[in-house]
Amino acid sequence: MAQFIINKKQQASGDYEIHNRTTGCAHLPEQENQVNLGYYPGCKEAVEAAKSKWPGKVIIGCYYCANSCHES
């Protein structure tokens, strides 16, 4: 299981990105912009959990640490 966070700061594209903290992503947002999502088997489950918490938001995985979930 890996720990995931979501960047509470919206990207220029309008998306909100999740990041895998366990892998040590080099593109993590600043600490004050990180919201802990918890531990999940993979990015798919983390994105689903985030979408259930913030319905209507476009939430995707980070290109670098959660690439398989990078598309909206």
N, CA, C and O of each residue as an XYZ file, in Angstrom:
288
protein
N       0.853     -1.180      0.000
C       0.000      0.000      0.000
C       0.897      1.242      0.000
O       1.959      1.272      0.623
N       0.444      2.226     -0.698
C       1.204      3.466     -0.806
C       0.369      4.622     -0.254
O      -0.861      4.599     -0.300
N       1.060      5.623      0.265
C       0.378      6.808      0.781
C       0.228      7.823     -0.354
O       1.183      8.123     -1.070
N      -0.981      8.337     -0.498
C      -1.273      9.323     -1.533
C      -1.727     10.629     -0.912
O      -2.357     10.654      0.146
N      -1.391     11.718     -1.596
C      -1.863     13.051     -1.211
C      -2.471     13.698     -2.453
O      -2.220     13.271     -3.580
N      -3.269     14.728     -2.227
C      -3.786     15.523     -3.331
C      -3.294     16.950     -3.141
O      -3.217     17.461     -2.023
N      -2.970     17.567     -4.246
C      -2.562     18.970     -4.231
C      -3.837     19.806     -4.177
O      -4.653     19.752     -5.097
N      -4.012     20.576     -3.109
C      -5.236     21.372     -2.991
C      -5.205     22.607     -3.889
O      -6.206     23.310     -4.024
N      -4.050     22.865     -4.499
C      -3.920     23.976     -5.435
C      -4.206     23.464     -6.844
O      -3.546     22.544     -7.328
N      -5.173     24.056     -7.480
C      -5.579     23.642     -8.824
C      -4.487     23.954     -9.846
O      -3.866     25.016     -9.803
N      -4.263     23.014    -10.764
C      -3.291     23.213    -11.834
C      -3.835     24.203    -12.860
O      -5.037     24.468    -12.879
N      -2.985     24.745    -13.700
C      -3.404     25.684    -14.750
C      -4.426     25.050    -15.687
O      -5.263     25.746    -16.260
N      -4.358     23.732    -15.841
C      -5.285     22.994    -16.705
C      -6.668     22.828    -16.072
O      -7.614     22.416    -16.744
N      -6.786     23.148    -14.780
C      -8.038     22.978    -14.060
C      -8.111     21.693    -13.256
O      -9.061     21.478    -12.504
N      -7.111     20.840    -13.413
C      -7.065     19.553    -12.708
C      -6.493     19.719    -11.301
O      -5.800     20.687    -10.990
N      -6.812     18.737    -10.473
C      -6.176     18.568     -9.169
C      -5.405     17.261     -9.254
O      -5.955     16.249     -9.690
N      -4.149     17.264     -8.848
C      -3.309     16.081     -8.993
C      -3.109     15.344     -7.677
O      -2.943     15.949     -6.617
N      -3.129     14.005     -7.780
C      -2.735     13.184     -6.645
C      -1.286     12.773     -6.853
O      -0.814     12.645     -7.983
N      -0.593     12.567     -5.742
C       0.812     12.160     -5.770
C       1.019     10.986     -4.831
O       0.338     10.850     -3.814
N       1.965     10.150     -5.192
C       2.346      9.002     -4.379
C       3.505      9.429     -3.485
O       4.636      9.552     -3.954
N       3.232      9.654     -2.203
C       4.290     10.060     -1.257
C       5.256      8.926     -0.973
O       6.429      9.171     -0.692
N       4.791      7.703     -1.041
C       5.623      6.558     -0.718
C       6.813      6.444     -1.672
O       7.911      6.081     -1.251
N       6.603      6.748     -2.936
C       7.689      6.638     -3.920
C       8.623      7.837     -3.877
O       9.667      7.827     -4.529
N       8.268      8.868     -3.122
C       9.131     10.040     -3.017
C       9.127     10.883     -4.277
O      10.191     11.235     -4.786
N       7.977     11.207     -4.779
C       7.831     11.999     -6.000
C       8.593     13.321     -5.895
O       8.484     14.035     -4.898
N       9.349     13.628     -6.917
C      10.116     14.875     -6.962
C       9.226     16.086     -7.259
O       9.686     17.226     -7.205
N       7.966     15.835     -7.568
C       7.045     16.911     -7.943
C       5.928     17.116     -6.929
O       4.854     17.609     -7.271
N       6.187     16.734     -5.676
C       5.180     16.959     -4.629
C       4.930     18.451     -4.469
O       5.858     19.251     -4.592
N       3.689     18.834     -4.195
C       3.410     20.243     -3.928
C       4.005     20.659     -2.582
O       4.408     19.817     -1.780
N       4.050     21.956     -2.355
C       4.510     22.467     -1.067
C       3.670     21.834      0.037
O       2.497     21.527     -0.173
N       4.257     21.641      1.197
C       3.592     20.982      2.322
C       2.221     21.590      2.626
O       1.272     20.858      2.907
N       2.109     22.918      2.573
C       0.836     23.570      2.903
C      -0.259     23.298      1.864
O      -1.432     23.560      2.128
N       0.109     22.779      0.694
C      -0.871     22.449     -0.341
C      -1.189     20.961     -0.421
O      -1.926     20.531     -1.308
N      -0.638     20.172      0.502
C      -0.863     18.729      0.505
C      -2.014     18.348      1.441
O      -2.070     18.779      2.593
N      -2.922     17.534      0.918
C      -4.006     16.969      1.728
C      -3.834     15.456      1.683
O      -3.839     14.855      0.608
N      -3.685     14.851      2.838
C      -3.483     13.410      2.915
C      -4.754     12.668      2.510
O      -5.834     12.936      3.037
N      -4.617     11.738      1.573
C      -5.753     10.898      1.169
C      -5.750      9.568      1.903
O      -6.793      8.932      2.054
N      -4.577      9.148      2.359
C      -4.455      7.869      3.044
C      -3.691      6.867      2.201
O      -3.006      7.233      1.246
N      -3.816      5.593      2.566
C      -3.074      4.517      1.919
C      -3.993      3.714      1.007
O      -5.104      3.348      1.390
N      -3.515      3.446     -0.200
C      -4.284      2.710     -1.197
C      -3.350      1.774     -1.959
O      -2.144      2.011     -2.023
N      -3.915      0.703     -2.539
C      -3.093     -0.225     -3.313
C      -2.464      0.420     -4.551
O      -1.386      0.016     -4.987
N      -3.138      1.416     -5.107
C      -2.634      2.074     -6.307
C      -3.313      3.400     -6.546
O      -4.207      3.802     -5.800
N      -2.879      4.079     -7.598
C      -3.411      5.417     -7.872
C      -4.883      5.388     -8.269
O      -5.614      6.339     -7.993
N      -5.324      4.316     -8.909
C      -6.730      4.236     -9.316
C      -7.654      4.356     -8.104
O      -8.632      5.104     -8.131
N      -7.340      3.622     -7.057
C      -8.154      3.662     -5.845
C      -8.056      5.024     -5.153
O      -9.036      5.523     -4.602
N      -6.865      5.612     -5.191
C      -6.680      6.935     -4.590
C      -7.478      8.005     -5.341
O      -8.087      8.877     -4.722
N      -7.473      7.935     -6.666
C      -8.247      8.893     -7.468
C      -9.736      8.710     -7.193
O     -10.459      9.693     -7.030
N     -10.199      7.468     -7.139
C     -11.619      7.203     -6.849
C     -12.016      7.770     -5.484
O     -13.083      8.367     -5.344
N     -11.157      7.582     -4.481
C     -11.445      8.101     -3.138
C     -11.501      9.625     -3.154
O     -12.382     10.222     -2.534
N     -10.573     10.249     -3.854
C     -10.547     11.714     -3.933
C     -11.786     12.236     -4.654
O     -12.371     13.235     -4.238
N     -12.185     11.570     -5.723
C     -13.373     11.996     -6.468
C     -14.636     11.855     -5.622
O     -15.575     12.635     -5.777
N     -14.667     10.863     -4.727
C     -15.845     10.716     -3.866
C     -15.876     11.815     -2.801
O     -16.955     12.218     -2.365
N     -14.689     12.311     -2.372
C     -14.631     13.400     -1.394
C     -14.922     14.755     -2.028
O     -15.517     15.632     -1.402
N     -14.494     14.916     -3.278
C     -14.654     16.192     -3.985
C     -15.342     15.963     -5.314
O     -14.713     16.094     -6.364
N     -16.631     15.620     -5.290
C     -17.344     15.380     -6.547
C     -17.375     16.652     -7.395
O     -17.477     17.765     -6.879
N     -17.288     16.459     -8.672
C     -17.315     17.596     -9.596
C     -15.943     18.160     -9.905
O     -15.802     18.963    -10.827
N     -14.921     17.753     -9.147
C     -13.546     18.195     -9.420
C     -12.896     17.206    -10.386
O     -13.156     16.004    -10.335
N     -12.049     17.734    -11.265
C     -11.286     16.877    -12.162
C     -10.004     16.503    -11.430
O      -9.155     17.356    -11.174
N      -9.870     15.218    -11.095
C      -8.749     14.728    -10.306
C      -8.016     13.669    -11.111
O      -8.606     12.698    -11.587
N      -6.714     13.883    -11.250
C      -5.881     12.964    -12.026
C      -4.622     12.631    -11.240
O      -4.321     13.266    -10.230
N      -3.899     11.640    -11.711
C      -2.626     11.288    -11.113
C      -1.503     12.140    -11.670
O      -1.574     12.626    -12.798
N      -0.479     12.313    -10.876
C       0.727     13.026    -11.297
C       1.374     12.284    -12.466
O       1.454     11.055    -12.459
N       1.825     13.018    -13.449
C       2.486     12.425    -14.612
C       3.697     11.593    -14.197
O       3.996     10.583    -14.834
N       4.393     11.998    -13.148
C       5.653     11.370    -12.750
C       5.490     10.206    -11.778
O       6.190      9.201    -11.907
N       4.591     10.314    -10.819
C       4.508      9.262     -9.796
C       3.203      8.468     -9.832
O       3.079      7.466     -9.129
N       2.237      8.891    -10.632
C       0.957      8.170    -10.757
C       0.491      8.253    -12.204
O      -0.664      8.567    -12.490
N       1.424      7.962    -13.110
C       1.188      8.155    -14.550
C       0.023      7.368    -15.091
O      -0.678      7.849    -15.981
N      -0.212      6.165    -14.582
C      -1.319      5.359    -15.112
C      -2.683      5.987    -14.809
O      -3.701      5.551    -15.347
N      -2.704      7.009    -13.947
C      -3.951      7.727    -13.613
C      -3.879      9.191    -14.062
O      -4.641     10.031    -13.583
N      -2.975      9.485    -14.967
C      -2.739     10.877    -15.360
C      -3.853     11.475    -16.217
O      -3.979     12.699    -16.267
N      -4.646     10.681    -16.876
C      -5.706     11.250    -17.724
C      -6.985     11.470    -16.933
O      -7.256     10.770    -15.958
N      -7.764     12.447    -17.362
C      -9.021     12.751    -16.649
C     -10.170     11.967    -17.220
O     -11.299     12.094    -16.747
